[in-house]
Amino acid sequence: MSLSNENIKEQLVAKFGEVLTEWNETYNMLSFSSPKDLNLKVLSFLFDEPTLSFQFLTDLTAVHYPDRTGEEIAVVYHLHNLRENTRLRFKVYAPVSQPDVYSATALFSSANWMERETFDFFGVNFVGHPNLKRILNVDEMDYFPLRKEFPLEDQTRIDKDDEMFGR
């Protein structure tokens, strides 16, 4: 039987029920989210279930949504079933005040550096990660540069010469 988005959704809903939300299909890629405490259970099911076999972690990153109170940080997993050439997107949300998400390094070795990069730029604390420390930025940095916490440049400034910046 060919693996379809409907089939994947049916199996996930049968296993986890209504806790999985935000079902969406963009460019034939299934997308959904779950509570952050279930991320490892959902990932393990997608990995271990023989009819699903999403055993390749293509990407892991985060997105900062400052207007989503209590869910400001979204951790996004892109998974791939190589045999069926099927991909999906899975999200979990965490509050910016305590962005703790369980580490997926036990399932996917490739999650190690991706989680370190996500920690480095967004401040997501991956609980259980074997070596969670900055990977690209300096250790002295006391902020997370990809969070939308800083105001945009003031366009009325007169102390800059626009010709120097190609404007």
Secondary structure, DSSP 4 states (H G I P E B T S, - for coil): ----HHHHHHHHHHHHGGG-EEEEEETTEEEEEEEGGGHHHHHHHHHH-TTT---EEEEEEEEE-TTSTT--EEEEEEEEETTTTEEEEEEEEE-TTS-EEE--TTT-TTHHHHHHHHHHHH--EEET-TT-S-SSS-TT--S-TTSS-SPPP-TT--SS-GGGGT-
